[in-house]
Amino acid sequence: MDYKKLIGKYKTPMFLYDSNVLCKRINYIKSKLNKDYKIIYAIKANTFILKELDDLVDGYEICSYGEYEICKHLSLNNEKFVISGVNKEEYYIEEMLNDNVTKYTIESLNHYLLFEKLTKKLHKKIKILIRLTSGNQFGVSKEDFIKVIELNKDNELIKIVGIEYFTGTQKSSIKKINHEIDYIVDFINEIENNYNLKIEEVEYGTGSPVFYFQEEFDENNYFDELNKALSKIKGKKISLEMGRTIASSCGQYITSIADIKSNKVGNTIILDGGINHLVYYGQTMAMRIPEFEIFPTREDEKKPYNLYGSLCTINDIILKKIELNSPQIGDYIVFKNTGAYSITEGIALFLSRELPCVVIYDKNGKDILVREHLRTSLINCPNIK
Ligand SMILES: Cc1ncc(COP(=O)(O)O)c(C=O)c1O
């Protein structure tokens, strides 16, 4: 990767997403799982790579109107959409129904009533997955799950096709996954035996982990065990909602050194981007070291530096006591594994700094600017004179 050329062309801070790495990653995940399992990309992880992965995934989990607008703008096939999310508002559900989007999750009785009303009004047929709660604000209780089945008994427009179950991200414990799968299997048996409903599909949010801080993790074994656990669900169509594990490795966040000084805290580097764009799950106050590279490399004596972003908060520390060879203003640092959530979860509006540009490095090695640097002053400025 010719970072120097890219920086010269587009400037930092920059998110760079590598299409080849993304494709390899999805193919690896698929190679580890039963080929009948469908991969549903949770688009919240990164919406900029949607076109790059469109051929490789079976569906998209969409959780807000904004996410829907993005998919619509990109003309993605709406047969691949699963409209999810804890807050479903009438105006946009109506628009989606009119656009002939047919698959939705139900996270409350009110969601069901909304779909009952709108499908009748618009004469639309839909399929629903009922999201079973795992003990938080998401999904319905077992009791409400059964109420939805009963409410839907004679409904010709809504077909309950299955269960959605997502319990959280960064789930590395195979024991926990097995426990969840056993719970789903028991629940399916209970429903099928008592409520005259055939569960056709299980959409399971694996919450597969990404290790950002060079921890030991046998990923091959993890996927083998995940695959084995899922095989306990017999005779159902299985879809796996995945975000982080798909998107992380393809992303690099590139930021330049804007200033260097020594003060009471030691050798201090100020970068042109920081925690407003860079989120590593499990990181606080630079306690851990993510994978990164600094360019250009030099051979002189190393000294320890603290690296900060450009925000007005002491929290904006990125790397602590890192040994560097005489860094200089204009040098740049490439933070790895930033393809998932960094671009969306950072406190991007704080201090009205510009958002990074976004560059896709496509399959043929061509760089494509898919978002210019964006002024957040436009968002933070009141509309008065
Ligand atoms: C319902 C649902 N499915 C899937 C995901 C994706 O999770 P991950 O990025 O850990 O794969 C999330 C993340 O919040 C979610 O809420």
PDBQT file of the ligand as one rigid body, heavy atoms in Angstrom, charges set to zero:
ROOT
HETATM    1  C1  LIG A 401     -29.091  -6.888  16.463  1.00  0.00    +0.000 C 
HETATM    2  C2  LIG A 401     -27.648  -6.833  16.130  1.00  0.00    +0.000 A 
HETATM    3  N1  LIG A 401     -27.156  -7.713  15.237  1.00  0.00    +0.000 NA
HETATM    4  C3  LIG A 401     -25.850  -7.700  14.900  1.00  0.00    +0.000 A 
HETATM    5  C4  LIG A 401     -24.975  -6.787  15.444  1.00  0.00    +0.000 A 
HETATM    6  C5  LIG A 401     -23.545  -6.828  15.012  1.00  0.00    +0.000 C 
HETATM    7  O1  LIG A 401     -22.716  -7.205  16.054  1.00  0.00    +0.000 OA
HETATM    8  P1  LIG A 401     -21.163  -7.435  15.804  1.00  0.00    +0.000 P 
HETATM    9  O2  LIG A 401     -20.655  -6.191  15.208  1.00  0.00    +0.000 OA
HETATM   10  O3  LIG A 401     -20.600  -7.729  17.151  1.00  0.00    +0.000 OA
HETATM   11  O4  LIG A 401     -21.032  -8.608  14.866  1.00  0.00    +0.000 OA
HETATM   12  C6  LIG A 401     -25.437  -5.866  16.389  1.00  0.00    +0.000 A 
HETATM   13  C7  LIG A 401     -24.513  -4.914  17.000  1.00  0.00    +0.000 C 
HETATM   14  O5  LIG A 401     -24.849  -4.097  17.813  1.00  0.00    +0.000 OA
HETATM   15  C8  LIG A 401     -26.820  -5.882  16.742  1.00  0.00    +0.000 A 
HETATM   16  O6  LIG A 401     -27.319  -5.010  17.607  1.00  0.00    +0.000 OA
ENDROOT
TORSDOF 0
